[in-house]
Structures are given as structure tokens and as C-alpha cells.
């Protein structure tokens, strides 16, 4: 929902989904850096919480490297 000016939100996982990534808008922060909120909602019957955390960590690393 970042494209609508929403900074942060919590997506919901519905039947048939195992995870949903919520992406907030990118804004300017200190030292000219851009920041954005990413929220991952998971069905823990299908996705282990540690694997979800590693996904968010990998996403952060890839964004920072670009």
C-alpha cells in the first residue's frame, strides 16, 4: 500500500495463502537515506517463523546492496 502513501500496515493471510508481504511507502530519513517498512504475515502451519525472518533479512540485504 506504499503507492497510496501508507507508511506501514499488517497484511492478512487468507485460506490458500502461506505468506503475504506488506510494503509501505519509502520516505527520506536522516543522512539522506530512504527507508520503508516491510511486514511479513505467515501461516505458521506452512512457514516456519525462522525461515520467514531469514526471508526478511535476505530482502533487506538485497535492497541495501542495490
PDBQT receptor file of N, H, CA, C and O in Angstrom, charges set to zero:
ATOM      1  N   UNK A   1       0.804  -1.204   0.000  1.00  0.00    +0.000 N 
ATOM      2  CA  UNK A   1       0.000   0.000   0.000  1.00  0.00    +0.000 C 
ATOM      3  C   UNK A   1       0.840   1.259   0.000  1.00  0.00    +0.000 C 
ATOM      4  O   UNK A   1       0.306   2.365   0.079  1.00  0.00    +0.000 OA
ATOM      5  N   UNK A   2       2.159   1.101  -0.089  1.00  0.00    +0.000 N 
ATOM      6  H   UNK A   2       2.593   0.202  -0.153  1.00  0.00    +0.000 HD
ATOM      7  CA  UNK A   2       3.042   2.247  -0.129  1.00  0.00    +0.000 C 
ATOM      8  C   UNK A   2       2.722   3.204  -1.257  1.00  0.00    +0.000 C 
ATOM      9  O   UNK A   2       2.912   4.413  -1.123  1.00  0.00    +0.000 OA
ATOM     10  N   UNK A   3       2.238   2.674  -2.369  1.00  0.00    +0.000 N 
ATOM     11  H   UNK A   3       2.083   1.692  -2.478  1.00  0.00    +0.000 HD
ATOM     12  CA  UNK A   3       1.905   3.525  -3.515  1.00  0.00    +0.000 C 
ATOM     13  C   UNK A   3       0.729   4.449  -3.221  1.00  0.00    +0.000 C 
ATOM     14  O   UNK A   3       0.483   5.400  -3.963  1.00  0.00    +0.000 OA
ATOM     15  N   UNK A   4      -0.002   4.169  -2.132  1.00  0.00    +0.000 N 
ATOM     16  H   UNK A   4       0.198   3.396  -1.529  1.00  0.00    +0.000 HD
ATOM     17  CA  UNK A   4      -1.114   5.014  -1.712  1.00  0.00    +0.000 C 
ATOM     18  C   UNK A   4      -0.737   5.917  -0.546  1.00  0.00    +0.000 C 
ATOM     19  O   UNK A   4      -1.608   6.534   0.067  1.00  0.00    +0.000 OA
ATOM     20  N   UNK A   5       0.568   6.000  -0.231  1.00  0.00    +0.000 N 
ATOM     21  H   UNK A   5       1.276   5.499  -0.729  1.00  0.00    +0.000 HD
ATOM     22  CA  UNK A   5       1.037   6.866   0.839  1.00  0.00    +0.000 C 
ATOM     23  C   UNK A   5       0.952   6.250   2.223  1.00  0.00    +0.000 C 
ATOM     24  O   UNK A   5       1.121   6.955   3.218  1.00  0.00    +0.000 OA
ATOM     25  N   UNK A   6       0.693   4.954   2.314  1.00  0.00    +0.000 N 
ATOM     26  H   UNK A   6       0.556   4.381   1.506  1.00  0.00    +0.000 HD
ATOM     27  CA  UNK A   6       0.607   4.270   3.604  1.00  0.00    +0.000 C 
ATOM     28  C   UNK A   6       2.024   3.924   4.055  1.00  0.00    +0.000 C 
ATOM     29  O   UNK A   6       2.783   3.294   3.318  1.00  0.00    +0.000 OA
ATOM     30  N   UNK A   7       2.374   4.341   5.273  1.00  0.00    +0.000 N 
ATOM     31  H   UNK A   7       1.758   4.853   5.872  1.00  0.00    +0.000 HD
ATOM     32  CA  UNK A   7       3.723   4.073   5.782  1.00  0.00    +0.000 C 
ATOM     33  C   UNK A   7       3.908   2.615   6.186  1.00  0.00    +0.000 C 
ATOM     34  O   UNK A   7       4.921   1.996   5.858  1.00  0.00    +0.000 OA
ATOM     35  N   UNK A   8       2.930   2.073   6.896  1.00  0.00    +0.000 N 
ATOM     36  H   UNK A   8       2.108   2.575   7.163  1.00  0.00    +0.000 HD
ATOM     37  CA  UNK A   8       3.076   0.730   7.439  1.00  0.00    +0.000 C 
ATOM     38  C   UNK A   8       1.699   0.108   7.620  1.00  0.00    +0.000 C 
ATOM     39  O   UNK A   8       0.744   0.809   7.956  1.00  0.00    +0.000 OA
ATOM     40  N   UNK A   9       1.583  -1.203   7.401  1.00  0.00    +0.000 N 
ATOM     41  H   UNK A   9       2.358  -1.772   7.128  1.00  0.00    +0.000 HD
ATOM     42  CA  UNK A   9       0.314  -1.900   7.628  1.00  0.00    +0.000 C 
ATOM     43  C   UNK A   9       0.606  -3.372   7.865  1.00  0.00    +0.000 C 
ATOM     44  O   UNK A   9       1.698  -3.857   7.570  1.00  0.00    +0.000 OA
ATOM     45  N   UNK A  10      -0.378  -4.072   8.400  1.00  0.00    +0.000 N 
ATOM     46  H   UNK A  10      -1.265  -3.678   8.640  1.00  0.00    +0.000 HD
ATOM     47  CA  UNK A  10      -0.249  -5.501   8.669  1.00  0.00    +0.000 C 
ATOM     48  C   UNK A  10      -1.156  -6.266   7.715  1.00  0.00    +0.000 C 
ATOM     49  O   UNK A  10      -2.377  -6.224   7.867  1.00  0.00    +0.000 OA
ATOM     50  N   UNK A  11      -0.584  -6.972   6.725  1.00  0.00    +0.000 N 
ATOM     51  H   UNK A  11       0.408  -7.006   6.601  1.00  0.00    +0.000 HD
ATOM     52  CA  UNK A  11      -1.418  -7.745   5.808  1.00  0.00    +0.000 C 
ATOM     53  C   UNK A  11      -2.012  -8.966   6.515  1.00  0.00    +0.000 C 
ATOM     54  O   UNK A  11      -1.509  -9.398   7.553  1.00  0.00    +0.000 OA
ATOM     55  N   UNK A  12      -3.065  -9.505   5.954  1.00  0.00    +0.000 N 
ATOM     56  H   UNK A  12      -3.474  -9.154   5.111  1.00  0.00    +0.000 HD
ATOM     57  CA  UNK A  12      -3.721 -10.697   6.495  1.00  0.00    +0.000 C 
ATOM     58  C   UNK A  12      -3.524 -11.868   5.551  1.00  0.00    +0.000 C 
ATOM     59  O   UNK A  12      -3.562 -11.712   4.331  1.00  0.00    +0.000 OA
ATOM     60  N   UNK A  13      -3.314 -13.040   6.128  1.00  0.00    +0.000 N 
ATOM     61  H   UNK A  13      -3.284 -13.167   7.120  1.00  0.00    +0.000 HD
ATOM     62  CA  UNK A  13      -3.161 -14.269   5.354  1.00  0.00    +0.000 C 
ATOM     63  C   UNK A  13      -4.530 -14.945   5.285  1.00  0.00    +0.000 C 
ATOM     64  O   UNK A  13      -5.151 -15.198   6.317  1.00  0.00    +0.000 OA
ATOM     65  N   UNK A  14      -4.997 -15.234   4.082  1.00  0.00    +0.000 N 
ATOM     66  H   UNK A  14      -4.493 -15.028   3.243  1.00  0.00    +0.000 HD
ATOM     67  CA  UNK A  14      -6.292 -15.883   3.891  1.00  0.00    +0.000 C 
ATOM     68  C   UNK A  14      -6.091 -17.320   3.428  1.00  0.00    +0.000 C 
ATOM     69  O   UNK A  14      -4.982 -17.710   3.064  1.00  0.00    +0.000 OA
ATOM     70  N   UNK A  15      -7.144 -18.094   3.443  1.00  0.00    +0.000 N 
ATOM     71  H   UNK A  15      -8.046 -17.777   3.739  1.00  0.00    +0.000 HD
ATOM     72  CA  UNK A  15      -7.092 -19.501   3.050  1.00  0.00    +0.000 C 
ATOM     73  C   UNK A  15      -6.436 -19.654   1.676  1.00  0.00    +0.000 C 
ATOM     74  O   UNK A  15      -6.761 -18.937   0.729  1.00  0.00    +0.000 OA
ATOM     75  N   UNK A  16      -5.519 -20.592   1.597  1.00  0.00    +0.000 N 
ATOM     76  H   UNK A  16      -5.255 -21.174   2.367  1.00  0.00    +0.000 HD
ATOM     77  CA  UNK A  16      -4.818 -20.850   0.341  1.00  0.00    +0.000 C 
ATOM     78  C   UNK A  16      -3.514 -20.092   0.202  1.00  0.00    +0.000 C 
ATOM     79  O   UNK A  16      -2.749 -20.343  -0.728  1.00  0.00    +0.000 OA
ATOM     80  N   UNK A  17      -3.247 -19.163   1.118  1.00  0.00    +0.000 N 
ATOM     81  H   UNK A  17      -3.869 -18.959   1.874  1.00  0.00    +0.000 HD
ATOM     82  CA  UNK A  17      -2.000 -18.398   1.096  1.00  0.00    +0.000 C 
ATOM     83  C   UNK A  17      -1.108 -18.895   2.236  1.00  0.00    +0.000 C 
ATOM     84  O   UNK A  17      -1.601 -19.331   3.276  1.00  0.00    +0.000 OA
ATOM     85  N   UNK A  18       0.199 -18.825   2.030  1.00  0.00    +0.000 N 
ATOM     86  H   UNK A  18       0.599 -18.471   1.185  1.00  0.00    +0.000 HD
ATOM     87  CA  UNK A  18       1.111 -19.181   3.121  1.00  0.00    +0.000 C 
ATOM     88  C   UNK A  18       1.799 -17.941   3.682  1.00  0.00    +0.000 C 
ATOM     89  O   UNK A  18       2.243 -17.955   4.830  1.00  0.00    +0.000 OA
ATOM     90  N   UNK A  19       1.895 -16.868   2.895  1.00  0.00    +0.000 N 
ATOM     91  H   UNK A  19       1.534 -16.857   1.963  1.00  0.00    +0.000 HD
ATOM     92  CA  UNK A  19       2.521 -15.632   3.375  1.00  0.00    +0.000 C 
ATOM     93  C   UNK A  19       2.112 -14.463   2.490  1.00  0.00    +0.000 C 
ATOM     94  O   UNK A  19       1.818 -14.626   1.306  1.00  0.00    +0.000 OA
ATOM     95  N   UNK A  20       2.101 -13.276   3.098  1.00  0.00    +0.000 N 
ATOM     96  H   UNK A  20       2.340 -13.143   4.060  1.00  0.00    +0.000 HD
ATOM     97  CA  UNK A  20       1.796 -12.049   2.367  1.00  0.00    +0.000 C 
ATOM     98  C   UNK A  20       2.790 -10.991   2.832  1.00  0.00    +0.000 C 
ATOM     99  O   UNK A  20       2.974 -10.790   4.032  1.00  0.00    +0.000 OA
ATOM    100  N   UNK A  21       3.433 -10.315   1.878  1.00  0.00    +0.000 N 
ATOM    101  H   UNK A  21       3.285 -10.479   0.903  1.00  0.00    +0.000 HD
ATOM    102  CA  UNK A  21       4.393  -9.265   2.184  1.00  0.00    +0.000 C 
ATOM    103  C   UNK A  21       3.711  -7.913   2.061  1.00  0.00    +0.000 C 
ATOM    104  O   UNK A  21       3.142  -7.586   1.019  1.00  0.00    +0.000 OA
ATOM    105  N   UNK A  22       3.771  -7.125   3.138  1.00  0.00    +0.000 N 
ATOM    106  H   UNK A  22       4.233  -7.391   3.985  1.00  0.00    +0.000 HD
ATOM    107  CA  UNK A  22       3.250  -5.767   3.124  1.00  0.00    +0.000 C 
ATOM    108  C   UNK A  22       4.397  -4.788   2.923  1.00  0.00    +0.000 C 
ATOM    109  O   UNK A  22       5.406  -4.869   3.623  1.00  0.00    +0.000 OA
ATOM    110  N   UNK A  23       4.256  -3.865   1.976  1.00  0.00    +0.000 N 
ATOM    111  H   UNK A  23       3.436  -3.800   1.408  1.00  0.00    +0.000 HD
ATOM    112  CA  UNK A  23       5.317  -2.904   1.670  1.00  0.00    +0.000 C 
ATOM    113  C   UNK A  23       4.760  -1.495   1.844  1.00  0.00    +0.000 C 
ATOM    114  O   UNK A  23       3.812  -1.103   1.164  1.00  0.00    +0.000 OA
ATOM    115  N   UNK A  24       5.361  -0.736   2.766  1.00  0.00    +0.000 N 
ATOM    116  H   UNK A  24       6.132  -1.054   3.319  1.00  0.00    +0.000 HD
ATOM    117  CA  UNK A  24       4.963   0.647   2.987  1.00  0.00    +0.000 C 
ATOM    118  C   UNK A  24       5.726   1.581   2.063  1.00  0.00    +0.000 C 
ATOM    119  O   UNK A  24       6.649   1.165   1.362  1.00  0.00    +0.000 OA
ATOM    120  N   UNK A  25       5.328   2.856   2.069  1.00  0.00    +0.000 N 
ATOM    121  H   UNK A  25       4.578   3.194   2.638  1.00  0.00    +0.000 HD
ATOM    122  CA  UNK A  25       5.982   3.821   1.178  1.00  0.00    +0.000 C 
ATOM    123  C   UNK A  25       7.410   4.108   1.635  1.00  0.00    +0.000 C 
ATOM    124  O   UNK A  25       7.726   4.005   2.820  1.00  0.00    +0.000 OA
ATOM    125  N   UNK A  26       8.246   4.457   0.707  1.00  0.00    +0.000 N 
ATOM    126  H   UNK A  26       7.990   4.540  -0.256  1.00  0.00    +0.000 HD
ATOM    127  CA  UNK A  26       9.623   4.852   1.002  1.00  0.00    +0.000 C 
ATOM    128  C   UNK A  26       9.634   6.345   1.329  1.00  0.00    +0.000 C 
ATOM    129  O   UNK A  26       9.031   7.148   0.616  1.00  0.00    +0.000 OA
ATOM    130  N   UNK A  27      10.322   6.707   2.409  1.00  0.00    +0.000 N 
ATOM    131  H   UNK A  27      10.811   6.055   2.988  1.00  0.00    +0.000 HD
ATOM    132  CA  UNK A  27      10.419   8.110   2.828  1.00  0.00    +0.000 C 
ATOM    133  C   UNK A  27      11.874   8.466   3.089  1.00  0.00    +0.000 C 
ATOM    134  O   UNK A  27      12.717   7.588   3.273  1.00  0.00    +0.000 OA
ATOM    135  N   UNK A  28      12.156   9.757   3.103  1.00  0.00    +0.000 N 
ATOM    136  H   UNK A  28      11.471  10.470   2.953  1.00  0.00    +0.000 HD
ATOM    137  CA  UNK A  28      13.510  10.229   3.402  1.00  0.00    +0.000 C 
ATOM    138  C   UNK A  28      13.761  10.166   4.908  1.00  0.00    +0.000 C 
ATOM    139  O   UNK A  28      12.893  10.522   5.704  1.00  0.00    +0.000 OA
ATOM    140  N   UNK A  29      14.943   9.715   5.286  1.00  0.00    +0.000 N 
ATOM    141  H   UNK A  29      15.648   9.426   4.639  1.00  0.00    +0.000 HD
ATOM    142  CA  UNK A  29      15.327   9.634   6.691  1.00  0.00    +0.000 C 
ATOM    143  C   UNK A  29      16.608  10.438   6.889  1.00  0.00    +0.000 C 
ATOM    144  O   UNK A  29      17.052  11.151   5.989  1.00  0.00    +0.000 OA
ATOM    145  N   UNK A  30      17.187  10.316   8.065  1.00  0.00    +0.000 N 
ATOM    146  H   UNK A  30      16.826   9.738   8.796  1.00  0.00    +0.000 HD
ATOM    147  CA  UNK A  30      18.432  11.026   8.381  1.00  0.00    +0.000 C 
ATOM    148  C   UNK A  30      19.529  10.665   7.389  1.00  0.00    +0.000 C 
ATOM    149  O   UNK A  30      19.568   9.550   6.870  1.00  0.00    +0.000 OA
ATOM    150  N   UNK A  31      20.409  11.605   7.135  1.00  0.00    +0.000 N 
ATOM    151  H   UNK A  31      20.378  12.511   7.556  1.00  0.00    +0.000 HD
ATOM    152  CA  UNK A  31      21.576  11.420   6.268  1.00  0.00    +0.000 C 
ATOM    153  C   UNK A  31      21.186  11.106   4.821  1.00  0.00    +0.000 C 
ATOM    154  O   UNK A  31      21.971  10.512   4.083  1.00  0.00    +0.000 OA
ATOM    155  N   UNK A  32      19.973  11.503   4.414  1.00  0.00    +0.000 N 
ATOM    156  H   UNK A  32      19.335  11.986   5.014  1.00  0.00    +0.000 HD
ATOM    157  CA  UNK A  32      19.572  11.314   3.026  1.00  0.00    +0.000 C 
ATOM    158  C   UNK A  32      19.222   9.895   2.635  1.00  0.00    +0.000 C 
ATOM    159  O   UNK A  32      19.067   9.603   1.449  1.00  0.00    +0.000 OA
ATOM    160  N   UNK A  33      19.094   9.003   3.611  1.00  0.00    +0.000 N 
ATOM    161  H   UNK A  33      19.221   9.240   4.574  1.00  0.00    +0.000 HD
ATOM    162  CA  UNK A  33      18.731   7.620   3.300  1.00  0.00    +0.000 C 
ATOM    163  C   UNK A  33      17.233   7.486   3.145  1.00  0.00    +0.000 C 
ATOM    164  O   UNK A  33      16.468   8.216   3.776  1.00  0.00    +0.000 OA
ATOM    165  N   UNK A  34      16.819   6.566   2.316  1.00  0.00    +0.000 N 
ATOM    166  H   UNK A  34      17.440   5.973   1.803  1.00  0.00    +0.000 HD
ATOM    167  CA  UNK A  34      15.394   6.272   2.168  1.00  0.00    +0.000 C 
ATOM    168  C   UNK A  34      15.077   5.038   2.999  1.00  0.00    +0.000 C 
ATOM    169  O   UNK A  34      15.855   4.085   3.031  1.00  0.00    +0.000 OA
ATOM    170  N   UNK A  35      13.949   5.061   3.661  1.00  0.00    +0.000 N 
ATOM    171  H   UNK A  35      13.317   5.835   3.635  1.00  0.00    +0.000 HD
ATOM    172  CA  UNK A  35      13.523   3.929   4.488  1.00  0.00    +0.000 C 
ATOM    173  C   UNK A  35      12.101   3.532   4.108  1.00  0.00    +0.000 C 
ATOM    174  O   UNK A  35      11.315   4.354   3.636  1.00  0.00    +0.000 OA
ATOM    175  N   UNK A  36      11.789   2.264   4.322  1.00  0.00    +0.000 N 
ATOM    176  H   UNK A  36      12.427   1.596   4.705  1.00  0.00    +0.000 HD
ATOM    177  CA  UNK A  36      10.437   1.752   4.082  1.00  0.00    +0.000 C 
ATOM    178  C   UNK A  36      10.194   0.596   5.044  1.00  0.00    +0.000 C 
ATOM    179  O   UNK A  36      11.125  -0.101   5.449  1.00  0.00    +0.000 OA
ATOM    180  N   UNK A  37       8.937   0.406   5.401  1.00  0.00    +0.000 N 
ATOM    181  H   UNK A  37       8.181   0.972   5.072  1.00  0.00    +0.000 HD
ATOM    182  CA  UNK A  37       8.547  -0.713   6.266  1.00  0.00    +0.000 C 
ATOM    183  C   UNK A  37       8.132  -1.902   5.406  1.00  0.00    +0.000 C 
ATOM    184  O   UNK A  37       7.403  -1.754   4.424  1.00  0.00    +0.000 OA
ATOM    185  N   UNK A  38       8.610  -3.081   5.795  1.00  0.00    +0.000 N 
ATOM    186  H   UNK A  38       9.202  -3.201   6.592  1.00  0.00    +0.000 HD
ATOM    187  CA  UNK A  38       8.198  -4.335   5.171  1.00  0.00    +0.000 C 
ATOM    188  C   UNK A  38       7.649  -5.218   6.282  1.00  0.00    +0.000 C 
ATOM    189  O   UNK A  38       8.309  -5.406   7.304  1.00  0.00    +0.000 OA
ATOM    190  N   UNK A  39       6.458  -5.759   6.096  1.00  0.00    +0.000 N 
ATOM    191  H   UNK A  39       5.922  -5.607   5.265  1.00  0.00    +0.000 HD
ATOM    192  CA  UNK A  39       5.818  -6.613   7.088  1.00  0.00    +0.000 C 
ATOM    193  C   UNK A  39       5.457  -7.929   6.426  1.00  0.00    +0.000 C 
ATOM    194  O   UNK A  39       4.868  -7.943   5.345  1.00  0.00    +0.000 OA
ATOM    195  N   UNK A  40       5.807  -9.035   7.069  1.00  0.00    +0.000 N 
ATOM    196  H   UNK A  40       6.285  -9.023   7.947  1.00  0.00    +0.000 HD
ATOM    197  CA  UNK A  40       5.509 -10.354   6.515  1.00  0.00    +0.000 C 
ATOM    198  C   UNK A  40       4.549 -11.078   7.444  1.00  0.00    +0.000 C 
ATOM    199  O   UNK A  40       4.872 -11.339   8.603  1.00  0.00    +0.000 OA
ATOM    200  N   UNK A  41       3.365 -11.401   6.929  1.00  0.00    +0.000 N 
ATOM    201  H   UNK A  41       3.103 -11.189   5.987  1.00  0.00    +0.000 HD
ATOM    202  CA  UNK A  41       2.393 -12.206   7.666  1.00  0.00    +0.000 C 
ATOM    203  C   UNK A  41       2.476 -13.630   7.132  1.00  0.00    +0.000 C 
ATOM    204  O   UNK A  41       2.450 -13.847   5.921  1.00  0.00    +0.000 OA
ATOM    205  N   UNK A  42       2.576 -14.606   8.044  1.00  0.00    +0.000 N 
ATOM    206  H   UNK A  42       2.596 -14.430   9.028  1.00  0.00    +0.000 HD
ATOM    207  CA  UNK A  42       2.756 -16.003   7.631  1.00  0.00    +0.000 C 
ATOM    208  C   UNK A  42       1.758 -16.917   8.324  1.00  0.00    +0.000 C 
ATOM    209  O   UNK A  42       1.354 -16.676   9.462  1.00  0.00    +0.000 OA
ATOM    210  N   UNK A  43       1.371 -17.961   7.621  1.00  0.00    +0.000 N 
ATOM    211  H   UNK A  43       1.698 -18.157   6.697  1.00  0.00    +0.000 HD
ATOM    212  CA  UNK A  43       0.614 -19.049   8.224  1.00  0.00    +0.000 C 
ATOM    213  C   UNK A  43       1.654 -20.018   8.782  1.00  0.00    +0.000 C 
ATOM    214  O   UNK A  43       2.343 -20.698   8.020  1.00  0.00    +0.000 OA
ATOM    215  N   UNK A  44       1.768 -20.083  10.094  1.00  0.00    +0.000 N 
ATOM    216  H   UNK A  44       1.209 -19.531  10.713  1.00  0.00    +0.000 HD
ATOM    217  CA  UNK A  44       2.828 -20.884  10.706  1.00  0.00    +0.000 C 
ATOM    218  C   UNK A  44       2.592 -22.384  10.568  1.00  0.00    +0.000 C 
ATOM    219  O   UNK A  44       3.440 -23.175  10.982  1.00  0.00    +0.000 OA
ATOM    220  N   UNK A  45       1.479 -22.785  10.006  1.00  0.00    +0.000 N 
ATOM    221  H   UNK A  45       0.790 -22.142   9.670  1.00  0.00    +0.000 HD
ATOM    222  CA  UNK A  45       1.300 -24.202   9.679  1.00  0.00    +0.000 C 
ATOM    223  C   UNK A  45       2.083 -24.546   8.427  1.00  0.00    +0.000 C 
ATOM    224  O   UNK A  45       2.415 -25.709   8.202  1.00  0.00    +0.000 OA
ATOM    225  N   UNK A  46       2.385 -23.532   7.598  1.00  0.00    +0.000 N 
ATOM    226  H   UNK A  46       2.116 -22.586   7.780  1.00  0.00    +0.000 HD
ATOM    227  CA  UNK A  46       3.086 -23.765   6.335  1.00  0.00    +0.000 C 
ATOM    228  C   UNK A  46       4.499 -23.190   6.324  1.00  0.00    +0.000 C 
ATOM    229  O   UNK A  46       5.365 -23.699   5.612  1.00  0.00    +0.000 OA
ATOM    230  N   UNK A  47       4.743 -22.131   7.108  1.00  0.00    +0.000 N 
ATOM    231  H   UNK A  47       4.039 -21.718   7.686  1.00  0.00    +0.000 HD
ATOM    232  CA  UNK A  47       6.030 -21.428   7.084  1.00  0.00    +0.000 C 
ATOM    233  C   UNK A  47       6.571 -21.329   8.500  1.00  0.00    +0.000 C 
ATOM    234  O   UNK A  47       5.889 -20.845   9.404  1.00  0.00    +0.000 OA
ATOM    235  N   UNK A  48       7.795 -21.787   8.687  1.00  0.00    +0.000 N 
ATOM    236  H   UNK A  48       8.349 -22.180   7.953  1.00  0.00    +0.000 HD
ATOM    237  CA  UNK A  48       8.459 -21.652   9.982  1.00  0.00    +0.000 C 
ATOM    238  C   UNK A  48       8.835 -20.189  10.205  1.00  0.00    +0.000 C 
ATOM    239  O   UNK A  48       9.291 -19.525   9.275  1.00  0.00    +0.000 OA
ATOM    240  N   UNK A  49       8.654 -19.680  11.412  1.00  0.00    +0.000 N 
ATOM    241  H   UNK A  49       8.283 -20.219  12.168  1.00  0.00    +0.000 HD
ATOM    242  CA  UNK A  49       8.959 -18.286  11.711  1.00  0.00    +0.000 C 
ATOM    243  C   UNK A  49      10.406 -17.915  11.444  1.00  0.00    +0.000 C 
ATOM    244  O   UNK A  49      10.690 -16.795  11.019  1.00  0.00    +0.000 OA
ATOM    245  N   UNK A  50      11.329 -18.844  11.687  1.00  0.00    +0.000 N 
ATOM    246  H   UNK A  50      11.098 -19.754  12.032  1.00  0.00    +0.000 HD
ATOM    247  CA  UNK A  50      12.747 -18.572  11.440  1.00  0.00    +0.000 C 
ATOM    248  C   UNK A  50      13.009 -18.412   9.939  1.00  0.00    +0.000 C 
ATOM    249  O   UNK A  50      13.809 -17.568   9.536  1.00  0.00    +0.000 OA
ATOM    250  N   UNK A  51      12.346 -19.212   9.122  1.00  0.00    +0.000 N 
ATOM    251  H   UNK A  51      11.697 -19.898   9.449  1.00  0.00    +0.000 HD
ATOM    252  CA  UNK A  51      12.504 -19.078   7.662  1.00  0.00    +0.000 C 
ATOM    253  C   UNK A  51      11.938 -17.742   7.188  1.00  0.00    +0.000 C 
ATOM    254  O   UNK A  51      12.506 -17.106   6.301  1.00  0.00    +0.000 OA
ATOM    255  N   UNK A  52      10.833 -17.320   7.770  1.00  0.00    +0.000 N 
ATOM    256  H   UNK A  52      10.371 -17.836   8.491  1.00  0.00    +0.000 HD
ATOM    257  CA  UNK A  52      10.249 -16.022   7.416  1.00  0.00    +0.000 C 
ATOM    258  C   UNK A  52      11.198 -14.890   7.795  1.00  0.00    +0.000 C 
ATOM    259  O   UNK A  52      11.363 -13.935   7.036  1.00  0.00    +0.000 OA
ATOM    260  N   UNK A  53      11.819 -14.993   8.961  1.00  0.00    +0.000 N 
ATOM    261  H   UNK A  53      11.685 -15.768   9.578  1.00  0.00    +0.000 HD
ATOM    262  CA  UNK A  53      12.777 -13.972   9.397  1.00  0.00    +0.000 C 
ATOM    263  C   UNK A  53      13.981 -13.929   8.465  1.00  0.00    +0.000 C 
ATOM    264  O   UNK A  53      14.477 -12.849   8.144  1.00  0.00    +0.000 OA
ATOM    265  N   UNK A  54      14.457 -15.101   8.026  1.00  0.00    +0.000 N 
ATOM    266  H   UNK A  54      14.053 -15.978   8.286  1.00  0.00    +0.000 HD
ATOM    267  CA  UNK A  54      15.581 -15.141   7.080  1.00  0.00    +0.000 C 
ATOM    268  C   UNK A  54      15.187 -14.508   5.747  1.00  0.00    +0.000 C 
ATOM    269  O   UNK A  54      16.009 -13.847   5.112  1.00  0.00    +0.000 OA
ATOM    270  N   UNK A  55      13.943 -14.702   5.319  1.00  0.00    +0.000 N 
ATOM    271  H   UNK A  55      13.275 -15.239   5.835  1.00  0.00    +0.000 HD
ATOM    272  CA  UNK A  55      13.468 -14.066   4.085  1.00  0.00    +0.000 C 
ATOM    273  C   UNK A  55      13.553 -12.546   4.212  1.00  0.00    +0.000 C 
ATOM    274  O   UNK A  55      14.067 -11.880   3.313  1.00  0.00    +0.000 OA
ATOM    275  N   UNK A  56      13.053 -11.989   5.321  1.00  0.00    +0.000 N 
ATOM    276  H   UNK A  56      12.635 -12.529   6.052  1.00  0.00    +0.000 HD
ATOM    277  CA  UNK A  56      13.105 -10.538   5.514  1.00  0.00    +0.000 C 
ATOM    278  C   UNK A  56      14.546 -10.042   5.601  1.00  0.00    +0.000 C 
ATOM    279  O   UNK A  56      14.863  -8.967   5.092  1.00  0.00    +0.000 OA
ATOM    280  N   UNK A  57      15.407 -10.810   6.237  1.00  0.00    +0.000 N 
ATOM    281  H   UNK A  57      15.149 -11.683   6.650  1.00  0.00    +0.000 HD
ATOM    282  CA  UNK A  57      16.822 -10.438   6.334  1.00  0.00    +0.000 C 
ATOM    283  C   UNK A  57      17.461 -10.430   4.943  1.00  0.00    +0.000 C 
ATOM    284  O   UNK A  57      18.199  -9.503   4.608  1.00  0.00    +0.000 OA
ATOM    285  N   UNK A  58      17.188 -11.437   4.145  1.00  0.00    +0.000 N 
ATOM    286  H   UNK A  58      16.589 -12.190   4.417  1.00  0.00    +0.000 HD
ATOM    287  CA  UNK A  58      17.718 -11.508   2.780  1.00  0.00    +0.000 C 
ATOM    288  C   UNK A  58      17.177 -10.361   1.929  1.00  0.00    +0.000 C 
ATOM    289  O   UNK A  58      17.919  -9.771   1.144  1.00  0.00    +0.000 OA
ATOM    290  N   UNK A  59      15.893 -10.042   2.078  1.00  0.00    +0.000 N 
ATOM    291  H   UNK A  59      15.290 -10.522   2.716  1.00  0.00    +0.000 HD
ATOM    292  CA  UNK A  59      15.301  -8.933   1.347  1.00  0.00    +0.000 C 
ATOM    293  C   UNK A  59      16.006  -7.632   1.695  1.00  0.00    +0.000 C 
ATOM    294  O   UNK A  59      16.329  -6.838   0.811  1.00  0.00    +0.000 OA
ATOM    295  N   UNK A  60      16.241  -7.417   2.974  1.00  0.00    +0.000 N 
ATOM    296  H   UNK A  60      15.978  -8.062   3.692  1.00  0.00    +0.000 HD
ATOM    297  CA  UNK A  60      16.943  -6.192   3.419  1.00  0.00    +0.000 C 
ATOM    298  C   UNK A  60      18.339  -6.119   2.826  1.00  0.00    +0.000 C 
ATOM    299  O   UNK A  60      18.743  -5.066   2.332  1.00  0.00    +0.000 OA
ATOM    300  N   UNK A  61      19.076  -7.206   2.865  1.00  0.00    +0.000 N 
ATOM    301  H   UNK A  61      18.748  -8.061   3.266  1.00  0.00    +0.000 HD
ATOM    302  CA  UNK A  61      20.431  -7.227   2.327  1.00  0.00    +0.000 C 
ATOM    303  C   UNK A  61      20.435  -6.922   0.829  1.00  0.00    +0.000 C 
ATOM    304  O   UNK A  61      21.296  -6.183   0.352  1.00  0.00    +0.000 OA
ATOM    305  N   UNK A  62      19.495  -7.475   0.094  1.00  0.00    +0.000 N 
ATOM    306  H   UNK A  62      18.795  -8.076   0.481  1.00  0.00    +0.000 HD
ATOM    307  CA  UNK A  62      19.424  -7.247  -1.350  1.00  0.00    +0.000 C 
ATOM    308  C   UNK A  62      19.065  -5.796  -1.666  1.00  0.00    +0.000 C 
ATOM    309  O   UNK A  62      19.607  -5.217  -2.607  1.00  0.00    +0.000 OA
ATOM    310  N   UNK A  63      18.164  -5.211  -0.896  1.00  0.00    +0.000 N 
ATOM    311  H   UNK A  63      17.723  -5.682  -0.131  1.00  0.00    +0.000 HD
ATOM    312  CA  UNK A  63      17.790  -3.825  -1.114  1.00  0.00    +0.000 C 
ATOM    313  C   UNK A  63      18.966  -2.906  -0.805  1.00  0.00    +0.000 C 
ATOM    314  O   UNK A  63      19.232  -1.975  -1.565  1.00  0.00    +0.000 OA
ATOM    315  N   UNK A  64      19.671  -3.146   0.289  1.00  0.00    +0.000 N 
ATOM    316  H   UNK A  64      19.455  -3.903   0.906  1.00  0.00    +0.000 HD
ATOM    317  CA  UNK A  64      20.805  -2.317   0.656  1.00  0.00    +0.000 C 
ATOM    318  C   UNK A  64      21.969  -2.439  -0.343  1.00  0.00    +0.000 C 
ATOM    319  O   UNK A  64      22.739  -1.499  -0.535  1.00  0.00    +0.000 OA
ATOM    320  N   UNK A  65      22.077  -3.609  -0.968  1.00  0.00    +0.000 N 
ATOM    321  H   UNK A  65      21.451  -4.373  -0.812  1.00  0.00    +0.000 HD
ATOM    322  CA  UNK A  65      23.168  -3.835  -1.924  1.00  0.00    +0.000 C 
ATOM    323  C   UNK A  65      22.894  -3.180  -3.275  1.00  0.00    +0.000 C 
ATOM    324  O   UNK A  65      23.816  -2.970  -4.063  1.00  0.00    +0.000 OA
ATOM    325  N   UNK A  66      21.640  -2.859  -3.540  1.00  0.00    +0.000 N 
ATOM    326  H   UNK A  66      20.891  -3.029  -2.900  1.00  0.00    +0.000 HD
ATOM    327  CA  UNK A  66      21.303  -2.295  -4.858  1.00  0.00    +0.000 C 
ATOM    328  C   UNK A  66      21.500  -0.793  -4.921  1.00  0.00    +0.000 C 
ATOM    329  O   UNK A  66      21.259  -0.182  -5.962  1.00  0.00    +0.000 OA
TER     330      UNK A  66
